[in-house]
Amino acid sequence: MTARPRPHGLRENARPEPDEPREPARQALARHGPNLAEAAIRVHAEDVTTRLATQRARWRRGFTRRRVIAGAGAVGVAALGSQLATTRVAYGDPAATRRTLVVVFLRGGMDGLSVVVPGGDPDLYAARPGIAVPAAALLPADNRFGLHPALAPLYPLWKAGTMAAVHAVASPDASRSHFQAQDCLERGAASVSVGSGWLDRVLEALGPGTTFRAVAEGSSLPRSLVGASEKLVLRSIREYRIDGAGGAVRDRTVEALRALYTGIDHPVAAQARNALQSLATARRIAEAGYDPAQPYPGGGFADQLRDVARLVKNQVGLRVAAIDVGGWDMHTGLGTVDGGDMRNQLTSVAESLAAFAADLGPALADVTLVTMSEFGRRVAENGNAGTDHGHGGVMLLLGGGLVGGRVHGRWPGLAEAALDHGDVARANDYRDVLGELLSARLGVTDLPKIFPGHTYHRLGVFR
């Protein structure tokens, strides 16, 4: 081990710095772990464990005032009280529902008119002479709409009734700002006084669950999950681990951390215990390997969906999963039915979702996936063969319990008088779609708590 350089003029026998142990102490500490940092954690954990064990023994002999005071001097009465029941209810699964909600946020403002296309509307082709999907190329959706041909991998699900859509859907926010529109959508409320995300309030309504009850696939927590409920941010199951040495050395560090946070009634301690609990589950799943029922295409979205399917099939208590997919802000080069950004994006999404559905198999009946985007696009194409920020867009739904194979909601049309300043008008509120989903699939019926300030209207999307 390399010694810390001494400042100029420090004597050889000078006192070590306060945070640097003397050499005999350093050697003794090093025997506890692969490095000083982990060794210190283990020594501290052993000390806490020993003190708690001593106090438990004293308390078992009777609750006298003198013994209470003696116990308080060692580790504190509050710690002793919580130590009597260290398995918290929050980590059990009350099985209020066995179903899973997967929310896919398509960031950038997806152009719904290129995805679920009103192929019989001449106003569409007048407004988009260069980029509209030709009616002859559409996959028939219902008597008003067709699907972009890049969604062909999902078409069997549409025809089977396990996929549906809602068009002309939007939030009350009409700023056409990515940040403001996303914030409004993910808070689930028009008022900025609502601080938590709508998915966090869903978790609160569902009650306690396992450590894997809520997962955000990616590198950060989405706005919809911000709040007091516990959740995990997961890059991938394989990467969810404590870095460093493996095997017995890693296990000793995990056990030391668990002992260190045992008996502490504090939010940070609860988060630490939650993380440690989830590590064991993730390790078990990762070491078991995974052979999906259908191969997934390459790419981050496909990998994230595969992780979600893996958690669902391992029955770890997953209730809510959130995934982000960027790349939908197509101001230039949106493309045509034969190629371009929109076709490429939709092909990737469709292939990934089709693999997800096939991988889940019968478990798809207990899963509902919904896509959201902060807004749709303007009806008219711009001068760069793209589209600019608009308002009403489209939501796609996949999974069990749907009245599938159709486009739901009121359709205002694309006549000039029906537009909202050149945009698809908001004929349907996204909170009505989500509210019906929550009520029909997850048993969450107190919708005003999830979407404060909104009066719910059923659209008939679910049976």
C-alpha positions as CSV (number, residue, x, y, z in Angstrom):
1,M,0.0,0.0,0.0
2,T,1.4,3.4,-0.9
3,A,2.0,5.7,2.0
4,R,0.4,9.2,1.9
5,P,3.2,11.8,1.1
6,R,4.2,13.9,4.1
7,P,4.2,17.7,3.7
8,H,7.6,19.3,3.6
9,G,9.2,19.6,7.1
10,L,7.0,17.0,8.8
11,R,9.2,14.9,11.2
12,E,9.4,11.1,10.7
13,N,7.8,10.4,14.1
14,A,5.1,13.1,13.8
15,R,1.5,12.2,14.7
16,P,-0.5,10.8,11.8
17,E,-3.4,12.8,10.4
18,P,-6.6,12.2,12.4
19,D,-8.3,10.3,9.6
20,E,-5.3,8.0,9.0
21,P,-5.0,5.0,11.4
22,R,-1.6,4.2,12.9
23,E,0.2,1.3,11.2
24,P,-0.7,-1.4,13.7
25,A,-4.3,-0.3,13.6
26,R,-4.2,-0.2,9.8
27,Q,-2.9,-3.7,9.7
28,A,-5.6,-4.9,12.1
29,L,-8.3,-3.1,10.1
30,A,-7.0,-4.6,6.8
31,R,-7.6,-8.1,8.1
32,H,-11.4,-7.4,7.9
33,G,-11.7,-6.7,4.2
34,P,-10.2,-6.3,0.8
35,N,-9.7,-2.6,1.3
36,L,-9.8,-0.1,4.2
37,A,-13.1,1.4,3.2
38,E,-15.0,-2.0,3.2
39,A,-13.1,-3.1,6.3
40,A,-14.2,-0.1,8.2
41,I,-17.8,-0.8,7.3
42,R,-17.5,-4.4,8.6
43,V,-15.9,-3.4,11.8
44,H,-18.5,-0.7,12.4
45,A,-21.3,-3.3,11.6
46,E,-19.8,-5.8,14.0
47,D,-19.7,-3.2,16.7
48,V,-23.4,-2.2,16.2
49,T,-24.5,-5.9,16.0
50,T,-22.7,-6.7,19.3
51,R,-24.2,-3.7,21.1
52,L,-27.7,-4.6,19.9
53,A,-27.3,-8.2,20.9
54,T,-26.1,-7.1,24.4
55,Q,-29.1,-4.8,24.8
56,R,-31.6,-7.5,23.6
57,A,-30.2,-9.8,26.3
58,R,-30.7,-7.2,28.9
59,W,-34.2,-6.4,27.8
60,R,-35.2,-10.0,27.8
61,R,-34.5,-10.1,31.6
62,G,-37.1,-7.5,32.2
63,F,-38.1,-3.9,31.5
64,T,-36.9,-2.0,34.5
65,R,-36.2,1.6,34.5
66,R,-32.5,1.0,35.3
67,R,-32.1,-1.4,32.4
68,V,-33.9,1.0,30.0
69,I,-31.5,3.7,31.0
70,A,-28.5,1.3,30.6
71,G,-29.8,0.3,27.1
72,A,-30.2,3.9,26.1
73,G,-26.6,4.6,26.9
74,A,-25.4,2.0,24.4
75,V,-27.5,2.3,21.3
76,G,-30.6,4.4,22.1
77,V,-34.1,3.5,23.1
78,A,-35.5,4.3,19.6
79,A,-33.0,1.9,18.0
80,L,-33.9,-0.8,20.5
81,G,-37.6,-0.3,19.9
82,S,-37.3,-0.8,16.2
83,Q,-34.9,-3.6,16.5
84,L,-37.7,-5.7,18.0
85,A,-39.3,-6.0,14.6
86,T,-36.8,-5.5,11.8
87,T,-38.8,-7.1,9.0
88,R,-40.8,-4.2,7.7
89,V,-44.3,-4.6,6.3
90,A,-43.3,-2.5,3.3
91,Y,-41.2,-5.4,2.0
92,G,-44.0,-8.0,2.0
93,D,-46.4,-8.4,-0.9
94,P,-50.0,-8.1,0.2
95,A,-51.1,-9.3,-3.2
96,A,-53.7,-6.5,-3.6
97,T,-53.1,-7.1,-7.3
98,R,-50.9,-9.4,-9.3
99,R,-51.0,-7.2,-12.4
100,T,-48.3,-5.0,-13.8
101,L,-48.5,-1.6,-15.4
102,V,-45.7,-0.7,-17.9
103,V,-45.6,3.0,-18.9
104,V,-43.5,3.8,-22.0
105,F,-42.8,7.5,-22.4
106,L,-42.0,8.5,-26.0
107,R,-40.1,11.7,-25.4
108,G,-39.9,14.4,-28.0
109,G,-43.6,14.6,-29.0
110,M,-44.6,11.6,-31.2
111,D,-46.6,12.5,-34.4
112,G,-49.8,10.5,-33.9
113,L,-50.9,11.3,-37.4
114,S,-48.0,9.2,-38.8
115,V,-48.7,6.3,-36.5
116,V,-52.5,5.9,-36.3
117,V,-53.5,7.5,-39.6
118,P,-57.0,8.8,-40.6
119,G,-56.5,7.4,-44.1
120,G,-59.9,8.4,-45.4
121,D,-59.5,12.1,-44.5
122,P,-58.6,14.3,-47.5
123,D,-57.6,17.1,-45.2
124,L,-54.6,15.0,-44.0
125,Y,-53.2,14.6,-47.5
126,A,-53.8,18.3,-48.4
127,A,-51.8,19.3,-45.3
128,R,-49.1,16.7,-45.8
129,P,-48.4,16.3,-49.5
130,G,-44.9,15.0,-48.9
131,I,-44.9,12.9,-45.7
132,A,-48.4,11.5,-45.2
133,V,-48.6,7.7,-45.2
134,P,-50.6,6.7,-48.4
135,A,-54.0,5.2,-47.6
136,A,-53.1,2.1,-49.7
137,A,-50.1,1.3,-47.5
138,L,-51.9,1.4,-44.2
139,L,-52.7,-1.7,-42.1
140,P,-56.5,-1.5,-41.6
141,A,-57.2,-0.5,-37.9
142,D,-61.0,0.3,-38.1
143,N,-63.3,2.0,-40.5
144,R,-61.6,5.4,-39.9
145,F,-58.0,4.7,-39.2
146,G,-55.0,2.6,-40.4
147,L,-51.7,1.8,-38.8
148,H,-48.3,2.7,-40.2
149,P,-46.9,-0.3,-42.1
150,A,-43.9,-0.3,-39.8
151,L,-46.2,-1.6,-37.1
152,A,-46.6,-4.8,-38.9
153,P,-45.0,-6.9,-36.1
154,L,-47.8,-5.7,-33.8
155,Y,-50.6,-6.2,-36.2
156,P,-51.4,-9.8,-35.1
157,L,-51.9,-8.4,-31.6
158,W,-54.2,-5.7,-33.0
159,K,-56.3,-8.2,-34.8
160,A,-56.4,-10.5,-31.7
161,G,-57.8,-7.7,-29.5
162,T,-54.8,-7.3,-27.3
163,M,-53.8,-3.9,-28.7
164,A,-55.8,-0.6,-29.0
165,A,-55.3,3.1,-29.4
166,V,-56.8,6.4,-28.3
167,H,-56.4,9.4,-30.7
168,A,-56.7,13.2,-30.2
169,V,-55.5,12.7,-26.6
170,A,-53.7,15.4,-24.7
171,S,-53.1,17.1,-21.3
172,P,-54.5,20.5,-20.3
173,D,-51.1,22.0,-21.0
174,A,-51.0,23.8,-24.4
175,S,-47.6,25.5,-24.1
176,R,-46.0,23.2,-26.7
177,S,-42.8,23.3,-24.6
178,H,-41.2,19.9,-24.1
179,F,-40.3,20.5,-20.5
180,Q,-43.6,22.0,-19.5
181,A,-45.7,19.5,-21.3
182,Q,-43.8,16.5,-19.9
183,D,-44.0,18.0,-16.4
184,C,-47.7,18.4,-16.6
185,L,-48.3,15.0,-18.1
186,E,-46.1,13.2,-15.5
187,R,-47.5,15.1,-12.5
188,G,-50.9,14.0,-13.6
189,A,-52.3,17.5,-12.7
190,A,-52.7,20.9,-14.3
191,S,-51.8,22.7,-11.1
192,V,-48.1,23.1,-10.3
193,S,-49.0,22.8,-6.6
194,V,-49.1,19.0,-7.1
195,G,-45.5,18.0,-6.4
196,S,-45.5,14.2,-6.7
197,G,-45.8,12.2,-9.9
198,W,-49.0,10.3,-10.8
199,L,-47.2,6.9,-10.7
200,D,-46.0,7.6,-7.2
201,R,-49.6,8.3,-6.1
202,V,-50.6,5.0,-7.8
203,L,-48.0,3.2,-5.7
204,E,-49.4,4.8,-2.6
205,A,-52.9,3.7,-3.5
206,L,-51.7,0.1,-4.2
207,G,-50.2,-0.1,-0.7
208,P,-46.9,-1.8,0.3
209,G,-45.2,-4.4,-1.8
210,T,-41.9,-6.1,-2.6
211,T,-38.6,-4.3,-3.2
212,F,-39.3,-4.7,-6.9
213,R,-42.8,-3.4,-6.9
214,A,-41.7,-0.2,-8.9
215,V,-38.9,-0.1,-11.3
216,A,-37.6,2.7,-13.6
217,E,-35.5,1.2,-16.4
218,G,-32.7,3.6,-17.2
219,S,-30.3,5.8,-15.4
220,S,-32.6,8.3,-13.7
221,L,-36.0,8.5,-12.0
222,P,-38.7,9.8,-14.3
223,R,-40.9,12.7,-13.1
224,S,-44.0,10.4,-12.9
225,L,-42.3,8.4,-10.1
226,V,-41.1,11.3,-8.0
227,G,-42.5,11.1,-4.5
228,A,-42.3,9.3,-1.2
229,S,-43.1,5.8,-2.3
230,E,-40.1,3.4,-2.7
231,K,-38.9,2.5,-6.1
232,L,-35.8,1.3,-7.9
233,V,-33.8,2.8,-10.8
234,L,-32.4,-0.2,-12.8
235,R,-30.0,0.0,-15.7
236,S,-30.3,-3.8,-16.1
237,I,-30.6,-6.8,-13.9
238,R,-27.1,-7.9,-14.8
239,E,-25.6,-4.6,-13.7
240,Y,-27.6,-4.2,-10.5
241,R,-24.9,-5.2,-8.0
242,I,-22.3,-3.9,-5.6
243,D,-19.1,-3.2,-7.6
244,G,-15.8,-4.7,-6.4
245,A,-14.6,-8.1,-5.5
246,G,-17.1,-11.0,-5.9
247,G,-17.9,-14.2,-4.1
248,A,-17.5,-14.4,-0.3
249,V,-15.8,-11.0,-0.1
250,R,-18.8,-9.3,-1.7
251,D,-21.2,-11.2,0.5
252,R,-19.4,-10.1,3.7
253,T,-19.7,-6.5,2.6
254,V,-23.4,-6.8,1.9
255,E,-23.9,-8.5,5.3
256,A,-22.0,-5.7,7.0
257,L,-24.1,-3.0,5.3
258,R,-27.3,-4.9,6.3
259,A,-26.2,-5.1,9.9
260,L,-25.2,-1.4,9.9
261,Y,-28.7,-0.3,9.0
262,T,-30.6,-2.8,11.1
263,G,-32.7,-1.2,13.9
264,I,-32.5,2.3,12.6
265,D,-35.8,4.1,12.0
266,H,-34.9,6.7,9.4
267,P,-35.8,7.2,5.7
268,V,-32.2,6.8,4.6
269,A,-31.9,3.5,6.5
270,A,-35.1,2.3,4.9
271,Q,-33.8,3.1,1.4
272,A,-30.5,1.3,2.3
273,R,-32.4,-1.8,3.5
274,N,-34.6,-1.7,0.4
275,A,-31.6,-1.6,-1.9
276,L,-29.9,-4.5,0.0
277,Q,-33.0,-6.6,-0.2
278,S,-33.3,-6.0,-3.9
279,L,-29.6,-6.9,-4.5
280,A,-30.3,-10.5,-3.4
281,T,-33.3,-10.8,-5.7
282,A,-31.4,-9.3,-8.7
283,R,-28.5,-11.6,-8.1
284,R,-30.7,-14.7,-8.0
285,I,-32.4,-13.7,-11.3
286,A,-29.2,-12.8,-13.0
287,E,-27.4,-16.0,-12.0
288,A,-30.3,-18.1,-13.2
289,G,-29.8,-16.9,-16.8
290,Y,-32.6,-16.1,-19.2
291,D,-33.8,-17.6,-22.4
292,P,-36.7,-15.5,-23.8
293,A,-39.5,-17.2,-25.6
294,Q,-38.7,-15.0,-28.6
295,P,-35.5,-13.2,-29.4
296,Y,-35.5,-9.5,-28.9
297,P,-34.0,-7.0,-31.4
298,G,-30.9,-5.1,-30.4
299,G,-31.1,-1.7,-28.7
300,G,-31.8,-0.2,-25.3
301,F,-35.6,-0.2,-25.5
302,A,-35.6,-4.0,-26.3
303,D,-33.2,-4.7,-23.5
304,Q,-35.3,-2.7,-21.0
305,L,-38.5,-4.6,-22.1
306,R,-36.6,-7.9,-21.7
307,D,-35.7,-6.9,-18.2
308,V,-39.3,-6.1,-17.4
309,A,-40.5,-9.4,-18.9
310,R,-37.9,-11.2,-16.8
311,L,-39.1,-9.6,-13.6
312,V,-42.8,-10.3,-14.4
313,K,-42.0,-14.0,-15.2
314,N,-39.9,-14.4,-12.0
315,Q,-42.9,-13.1,-10.0
316,V,-40.9,-10.7,-7.9
317,G,-44.0,-8.5,-7.2
318,L,-43.5,-5.9,-10.0
319,R,-46.5,-3.6,-10.2
320,V,-45.2,-0.5,-12.0
321,A,-42.4,-0.2,-14.6
322,A,-41.4,3.0,-16.4
323,I,-39.3,3.2,-19.6
324,D,-38.3,6.2,-21.7
325,V,-37.7,6.1,-25.4
326,G,-36.3,9.3,-27.0
327,G,-36.0,10.5,-30.6
328,W,-39.5,11.6,-31.5
329,D,-38.9,15.3,-32.1
330,M,-38.8,15.1,-35.9
331,H,-38.7,18.7,-37.1
332,T,-36.7,17.6,-40.2
333,G,-36.6,14.4,-42.3
334,L,-39.6,12.6,-40.8
335,G,-39.5,10.6,-44.0
336,T,-42.0,8.6,-46.0
337,V,-43.6,5.2,-45.9
338,D,-40.4,3.8,-47.5
339,G,-37.8,5.2,-45.1
340,G,-36.8,8.0,-42.8
341,D,-36.8,8.7,-39.0
342,M,-40.4,7.8,-38.3
343,R,-40.3,4.5,-40.1
344,N,-37.0,3.6,-38.3
345,Q,-38.3,4.6,-34.9
346,L,-41.6,2.7,-35.4
347,T,-39.9,-0.4,-36.7
348,S,-37.7,-0.6,-33.6
349,V,-40.6,0.0,-31.2
350,A,-42.8,-2.5,-33.0
351,E,-40.3,-5.3,-33.1
352,S,-39.4,-4.7,-29.4
353,L,-43.0,-4.7,-28.3
354,A,-43.9,-7.8,-30.4
355,A,-40.9,-9.6,-28.8
356,F,-42.1,-8.5,-25.3
357,A,-45.6,-9.8,-25.9
358,A,-44.4,-13.1,-27.3
359,D,-41.9,-13.5,-24.4
360,L,-44.6,-13.0,-21.8
361,G,-46.9,-15.5,-23.4
362,P,-49.9,-16.2,-21.1
363,A,-48.5,-13.6,-18.6
364,L,-49.4,-10.8,-21.0
365,A,-53.0,-11.2,-19.7
366,D,-51.8,-9.7,-16.4
367,V,-49.8,-6.9,-18.0
368,T,-50.9,-3.6,-19.5
369,L,-48.5,-1.4,-21.4
370,V,-49.4,2.1,-22.3
371,T,-47.4,4.7,-24.4
372,M,-47.4,8.4,-23.7
373,S,-45.9,11.4,-25.3
374,E,-45.9,15.0,-24.2
375,F,-47.8,16.3,-27.2
376,G,-48.6,15.5,-30.9
377,R,-47.5,17.5,-33.9
378,R,-49.0,20.2,-36.1
379,V,-51.2,18.9,-38.9
380,A,-49.4,20.6,-41.7
381,E,-45.9,19.5,-42.6
382,N,-43.2,22.2,-42.3
383,G,-40.7,23.3,-44.9
384,N,-38.1,20.7,-43.8
385,A,-40.2,17.6,-44.5
386,G,-40.9,17.3,-40.8
387,T,-43.5,18.5,-38.3
388,D,-43.5,21.1,-35.5
389,H,-44.8,20.9,-31.9
390,G,-48.6,20.5,-31.8
391,H,-51.2,19.3,-29.3
392,G,-53.4,16.2,-29.6
393,G,-51.6,12.9,-30.1
394,V,-52.1,9.2,-29.8
395,M,-51.7,6.7,-27.0
396,L,-51.1,3.0,-27.7
397,L,-52.2,0.2,-25.3
398,L,-51.1,-3.4,-25.2
399,G,-52.0,-6.3,-23.0
400,G,-54.9,-7.9,-21.2
401,G,-58.4,-6.7,-20.6
402,L,-58.6,-4.4,-23.6
403,V,-61.5,-3.7,-25.9
404,G,-58.9,-4.2,-28.6
405,G,-58.6,-3.9,-32.3
406,R,-60.0,-0.4,-32.5
407,V,-59.3,3.3,-32.0
408,H,-61.1,4.7,-29.0
409,G,-62.3,8.2,-28.0
410,R,-63.9,11.1,-29.8
411,W,-62.2,12.1,-33.1
412,P,-62.6,15.8,-34.0
413,G,-61.4,15.5,-37.5
414,L,-58.8,17.6,-39.4
415,A,-61.1,20.2,-41.0
416,E,-59.7,23.7,-40.5
417,A,-62.6,24.6,-38.2
418,A,-62.0,21.6,-36.0
419,L,-58.3,22.3,-35.4
420,D,-56.7,23.9,-32.4
421,H,-54.6,26.7,-34.0
422,G,-53.4,24.3,-36.6
423,D,-53.1,21.3,-34.3
424,V,-55.2,18.2,-33.6
425,A,-57.6,19.3,-31.0
426,R,-57.7,17.7,-27.5
427,A,-60.9,15.6,-27.8
428,N,-59.8,13.1,-25.1
429,D,-58.0,13.7,-21.8
430,Y,-55.0,11.4,-21.2
431,R,-56.1,11.1,-17.5
432,D,-59.4,9.4,-18.7
433,V,-57.3,6.8,-20.5
434,L,-55.1,6.2,-17.5
435,G,-57.9,6.4,-15.0
436,E,-59.8,3.7,-16.8
437,L,-56.7,1.6,-16.9
438,L,-56.1,2.0,-13.2
439,S,-59.6,1.2,-12.2
440,A,-60.2,-1.8,-14.6
441,R,-56.7,-3.4,-14.3
442,L,-55.2,-2.4,-10.9
443,G,-58.3,-1.9,-8.8
444,V,-57.4,1.8,-8.1
445,T,-60.8,3.5,-7.9
446,D,-60.1,6.7,-5.9
447,L,-59.1,8.5,-9.1
448,P,-59.3,12.1,-7.7
449,K,-56.3,11.2,-5.5
450,I,-54.3,10.1,-8.5
451,F,-55.4,13.0,-10.8
452,P,-56.4,15.9,-8.6
453,G,-58.6,18.5,-10.2
454,H,-59.8,16.2,-12.9
455,T,-63.3,14.8,-13.4
456,Y,-63.0,11.3,-14.9
457,H,-65.0,10.2,-18.0
458,R,-64.9,6.6,-19.0
459,L,-63.9,5.9,-22.7
460,G,-64.6,2.2,-22.9
461,V,-61.1,1.2,-23.6
462,F,-61.2,-1.7,-21.2
463,R,-63.7,-4.4,-20.5
